[in-house]
Amino acid sequence: MARRPGPSTRLKLTLSYAGVVLVTGAVLLAVVWLFLLRYVPDNSQGLLGIAPNRYLLSRVFGRAAAVTMGVLLVLGLGGGWILAGRMLAPLTRITAAARTAGSGSLSHRIRLEGRQDEFRELADAFDGMLERLESHVAEQQRFAANASHELRTPLAISQAMLDVARRDPDGDHDEVFARLQAVNSRAIDLTEALLLLGRSDRGNFARESVDLSLLAEEAAEVLLPRAEERGITLDVTGGAAPVAGSAELLLRMVTNLVQNAVVHNLPEGGTVTVRTGTLGDVSELRVENTGPPVPPDLVPTLTEPFRRGSERVRTDEHAGAGLGLAIAQSVVRAHGGSLDLAPRDGGGLTVTVRLPRTERTSAGQTA
């Protein structure tokens, strides 16, 4: 927005300093005038017939006062200009850093020296903001690059199969159609996952009372056939865990966690345990699965988009796009909760979700 030019802050501070000096000097001179000269008589005779009187002292004092006020004005303006410049120097550095960031460079930092004061606090807060912005932009760029790669892969496969079918019109078209359908389904699933991730990140959804225990039972019912195919025991227990949020997003979060526990499990004889309950003002969902050991240094990266974990077991039946835990993390964060991952003793992973608890009335509404 265009603004009319005005005096600089440095000039305003300089004039303020000079004004304070002049007012202070005027007050001191007035005190001398009122409380000193009032005791000098109008006419007096001293030694040799010469003595100071009020008229003579007034003339001498008046000239000295005028000279003093001029000197104070010069000192106030000069000293005020220098002091204002020194005081505003940190603000100049912060402004320069803001302009640099506005041009697209987020790597610059102010790193203001000196003791803690208002400017140092502002500079540190600005540096922290730039650091978070740089990290966020890098994450978004990494996400966009990975998403482009993941979406380009099925499209390239489809194009290759179509080229092969066109060069061999007498080939087995049914097999080509089946493979195209599988590739297309994977691309659709990936696109829907990306849209869901963006929606949960924005947090613009209607909230209602939801019970995590019911969502856990629903997710287990859907994934039970897959668990039975792999010989995995799926156990869901616990009490009610009411929260306020989007039933659709929370169901996807629970389903992703249970599905992740089923897929990244032992080939046979593994277990997946889902527990729900409340602790104080928090509702908790815990998903624990057996499986190969998970290196501790790998755990913090598992919630990053497209991070599959090279040490974890992946099967051809569910290669996945590496968005399951990322979506779960995004949904939990949008609902004001926390998602914690920890290696399980003996192998596998334990995922704990904590969300703000809501009380529910008998009618099933939030109290």
C-alpha positions in Angstrom: 0.0 0.0 0.0 1.4 3.4 -1.0 2.0 5.8 1.8 2.8 9.5 1.8 6.5 10.2 2.8 7.0 11.4 6.3 9.9 12.3 8.6 12.1 9.4 9.6 12.1 7.8 13.0 15.7 9.0 13.5 14.7 12.6 12.9 11.7 12.3 15.2 13.9 10.9 18.0 16.5 13.6 17.4 13.9 16.3 17.7 12.6 14.6 20.8 16.0 14.5 22.4 16.7 18.1 21.5 13.3 19.2 22.9 13.9 17.4 26.2 17.4 19.0 26.5 15.9 22.5 25.8 13.1 22.1 28.2 15.4 20.8 30.9 17.8 23.8 30.3 14.9 26.3 30.3 13.7 24.9 33.6 17.1 25.1 35.2 17.6 28.7 34.0 14.1 29.6 35.2 15.0 28.2 38.6 18.1 30.3 38.8 16.2 33.4 37.6 13.4 33.0 40.1 15.3 31.8 43.2 18.6 33.6 42.8 17.9 37.0 41.4 14.9 37.6 43.6 17.4 38.0 46.6 19.4 40.7 44.8 18.2 44.2 45.6 17.3 46.7 42.9 20.0 49.2 44.1 22.8 48.5 46.6 26.1 50.1 47.5 29.1 48.0 48.4 32.8 48.6 48.7 34.0 51.6 46.7 30.4 52.4 45.9 30.2 49.5 43.5 27.8 46.6 44.1 25.8 44.2 41.9 22.1 45.0 41.4 19.2 43.1 39.9 19.2 45.2 36.7 22.9 44.5 36.0 22.7 40.9 36.8 19.6 40.4 34.7 21.4 41.8 31.6 24.4 39.6 32.2 22.3 36.6 33.0 20.0 37.1 30.0 22.9 37.1 27.5 24.5 34.0 29.2 21.1 32.2 29.2 20.6 32.9 25.5 24.1 31.6 24.7 23.5 28.5 26.9 20.2 27.7 25.2 21.9 27.9 21.8 24.6 25.6 22.9 22.0 23.2 24.4 20.1 23.2 21.1 23.2 22.3 19.1 24.2 19.6 21.5 20.7 18.3 21.6 20.4 18.0 17.9 23.9 16.6 17.3 23.9 14.3 20.2 20.3 13.2 19.6 21.1 12.4 15.9 24.1 10.3 16.9 22.2 8.5 19.8 19.2 7.9 17.6 21.4 6.3 14.9 23.0 4.0 17.4 19.7 3.0 19.0 18.1 2.3 15.6 21.0 0.4 14.1 19.6 -3.0 15.1 16.2 -2.0 13.5 18.1 -1.2 10.3 19.6 -4.7 10.3 16.2 -6.3 10.9 14.7 -4.3 8.1 17.4 -5.3 5.7 16.9 -8.9 6.7 13.2 -8.6 6.1 13.8 -7.2 2.6 16.2 -10.0 1.9 13.7 -12.6 2.9 11.0 -10.8 0.9 13.2 -11.2 -2.2 13.2 -15.0 -1.7 16.4 -15.6 0.3 15.5 -17.3 3.6 19.0 -18.4 4.5 20.0 -15.0 5.8 20.1 -14.5 9.6 20.4 -11.3 11.7 22.3 -12.9 14.7 22.2 -9.6 16.6 25.0 -9.3 19.2 24.8 -7.9 22.6 22.8 -8.4 25.7 19.1 -9.2 25.8 16.8 -6.3 25.1 13.7 -5.5 23.0 15.7 -5.3 19.7 17.6 -8.5 20.5 14.3 -10.3 21.3 12.8 -9.1 18.1 15.9 -10.2 16.1 15.9 -13.6 17.7 12.2 -14.0 17.0 12.8 -13.0 13.4 15.7 -15.4 13.0 13.5 -18.2 14.4 10.7 -17.3 12.0 13.1 -17.4 9.0 14.5 -20.7 10.2 11.0 -22.2 10.3 10.0 -20.7 7.0 13.2 -22.0 5.3 12.5 -25.5 6.8 8.9 -25.4 5.7 9.7 -24.2 2.2 12.4 -26.9 1.8 9.9 -29.5 3.0 7.3 -28.3 0.5 9.8 -28.3 -2.3 10.9 -31.8 -1.3 7.3 -32.9 -1.1 6.5 -31.4 -4.5 9.5 -33.2 -6.1 8.6 -36.5 -4.5 4.9 -36.1 -5.5 5.9 -35.3 -9.1 8.1 -38.4 -9.2 5.5 -40.6 -7.7 2.8 -39.4 -10.0 5.0 -39.5 -13.1 5.9 -43.2 -12.5 2.4 -44.7 -13.1 1.9 -42.3 -16.0 5.2 -43.4 -17.6 4.3 -47.1 -17.0 0.9 -46.6 -18.7 2.5 -44.8 -21.6 5.0 -47.6 -22.1 2.3 -50.3 -22.0 0.2 -48.4 -24.5 3.2 -48.0 -26.8 3.8 -51.8 -26.6 0.2 -52.5 -27.3 0.1 -50.2 -30.3 3.2 -51.8 -31.8 1.8 -55.3 -31.2 -1.9 -55.1 -32.1 -2.2 -59.0 -31.9 -0.9 -59.2 -28.3 -2.8 -60.1 -25.2 -4.9 -56.9 -24.7 -6.6 -58.3 -21.6 -3.3 -58.5 -19.8 -2.5 -54.9 -20.8 -5.9 -53.7 -19.7 -5.5 -55.4 -16.3 -2.1 -53.9 -15.8 -3.3 -50.5 -16.9 -6.2 -50.7 -14.5 -3.8 -51.6 -11.6 -1.5 -48.8 -12.5 -4.4 -46.4 -12.8 -5.8 -47.4 -9.5 -2.5 -46.8 -7.8 -2.3 -43.3 -9.4 -5.8 -42.5 -8.2 -5.0 -43.7 -4.7 -1.9 -41.6 -4.6 -3.8 -38.5 -5.9 -6.5 -39.0 -3.2 -3.8 -39.4 -0.6 -2.2 -36.1 -1.7 -5.5 -34.3 -1.6 -6.3 -35.7 1.8 -2.9 -34.6 3.1 -3.4 -31.1 1.8 -6.9 -30.9 3.3 -5.8 -32.1 6.8 -2.9 -29.6 6.7 -5.3 -26.7 6.1 -7.5 -27.8 9.0 -10.7 -26.4 7.5 -13.1 -29.1 8.4 -16.3 -29.4 10.5 -15.9 -30.9 13.9 -18.2 -33.3 15.6 -18.0 -35.7 18.5 -16.1 -38.9 17.5 -15.2 -42.0 19.5 -11.7 -43.4 18.6 -12.7 -46.8 19.9 -15.5 -47.1 17.3 -13.1 -45.9 14.6 -10.6 -48.5 15.6 -13.2 -51.3 15.4 -14.3 -50.1 12.0 -10.7 -50.0 10.7 -10.0 -53.4 12.1 -13.1 -54.9 10.5 -12.0 -53.5 7.1 -8.4 -54.7 7.4 -9.1 -58.1 9.1 -9.1 -60.0 5.7 -5.7 -58.7 4.9 -4.4 -59.5 8.4 -5.7 -63.1 8.1 -4.1 -63.5 4.7 -0.8 -62.7 6.3 -1.4 -64.8 9.4 -1.5 -61.8 11.6 -3.6 -61.6 14.8 -5.5 -58.3 15.0 -6.6 -57.4 18.5 -8.7 -54.3 19.3 -9.6 -53.5 23.0 -10.0 -50.6 25.3 -12.6 -48.1 26.4 -14.3 -45.1 24.8 -12.0 -42.3 23.7 -14.2 -39.3 22.7 -12.6 -36.5 20.7 -13.9 -33.5 18.6 -13.0 -33.6 15.0 -13.7 -34.8 11.5 -14.9 -38.4 11.5 -13.7 -39.0 8.0 -10.1 -37.7 8.6 -9.9 -39.5 12.0 -11.0 -42.7 10.4 -8.4 -42.4 7.7 -5.8 -41.7 10.4 -6.7 -44.9 12.4 -7.0 -47.0 9.2 -3.5 -45.8 8.1 -2.0 -46.7 11.4 -3.6 -50.2 11.6 -2.8 -50.8 7.9 0.8 -49.8 8.4 1.0 -52.1 11.4 -0.3 -55.0 9.3 1.9 -54.4 6.3 5.1 -53.9 8.2 4.8 -57.0 10.3 6.3 -60.5 10.5 5.6 -62.7 7.4 3.6 -65.1 9.6 2.4 -65.2 13.2 2.7 -61.5 13.9 0.3 -59.5 16.0 -1.3 -56.0 15.9 -2.7 -54.6 19.1 -4.9 -51.5 19.1 -5.8 -49.9 22.5 -8.0 -46.9 23.2 -8.8 -45.1 26.3 -8.6 -41.8 28.2 -6.1 -40.3 30.5 -7.1 -37.1 32.2 -8.2 -34.7 29.5 -6.6 -36.7 26.8 -8.0 -39.5 24.6 -5.4 -42.0 23.5 -5.1 -44.5 20.7 -2.1 -46.9 20.7 -1.2 -49.2 17.8 1.5 -51.7 18.5 2.8 -54.3 16.0 5.5 -57.0 15.9 8.0 -57.0 13.2 11.7 -56.5 12.4 13.7 -54.1 14.6 13.3 -50.5 13.7 16.6 -48.5 14.0 16.0 -45.6 16.5 17.5 -43.0 14.1 15.0 -44.1 11.4 11.9 -43.5 13.6 11.8 -39.6 13.4 11.8 -39.7 9.6 8.9 -42.2 9.2 6.2 -39.4 9.3 7.9 -37.5 6.4 5.9 -37.7 3.1 7.1 -40.5 0.8 9.4 -41.9 3.5 8.9 -45.7 3.4 11.8 -46.8 5.6 14.4 -49.0 3.9 14.7 -51.2 6.9 11.0 -52.0 7.1 9.3 -54.9 5.4 7.4 -54.1 2.2 5.4 -56.5 0.2 4.3 -56.4 -3.4 0.7 -56.5 -2.4 1.1 -53.1 -0.7 4.1 -51.2 -1.9 2.5 -47.9 -0.8 3.5 -44.4 -1.6 5.0 -43.6 1.8 2.1 -41.3 2.8 0.3 -43.4 5.5 2.1 -42.1 8.5 2.5 -38.6 7.0 -1.3 -38.3 6.6 -1.8 -39.7 10.1 0.6 -37.1 11.5 -1.1 -34.3 9.6 -4.5 -35.3 10.8 -3.4 -35.5 14.4 -1.7 -32.1 14.2 -4.8 -30.5 12.6 -6.8 -31.8 15.6 -4.5 -30.3 18.1 -2.9 -33.6 19.2 0.4 -35.4 19.1 1.6 -38.6 17.4 4.6 -40.4 18.9 6.6 -43.3 17.4 8.9 -45.6 19.4 10.7 -48.8 18.5 9.1 -51.8 20.2 11.1 -54.1 22.4 11.7 -57.3 20.4 11.0 -55.6 17.0 8.2 -53.7 15.5 6.8 -50.2 16.2 4.5 -48.6 18.8 2.5 -45.6 17.6 0.7 -43.5 20.3 -1.9 -40.8 19.3 -3.1 -38.3 22.0 -6.0 -36.0 21.2 -7.9 -33.5 23.4 -10.7 -35.3 25.1 -14.4 -34.2 24.9 -17.2 -35.3 27.3 -20.2 -36.9 25.7 -23.8 -36.8 26.8 -26.2 -39.7 26.6 -27.4 -38.3 23.3 -23.9 -38.6 21.9 -23.3 -34.9 21.7 -20.4 -33.0 23.0 -21.1 -31.6 26.5 
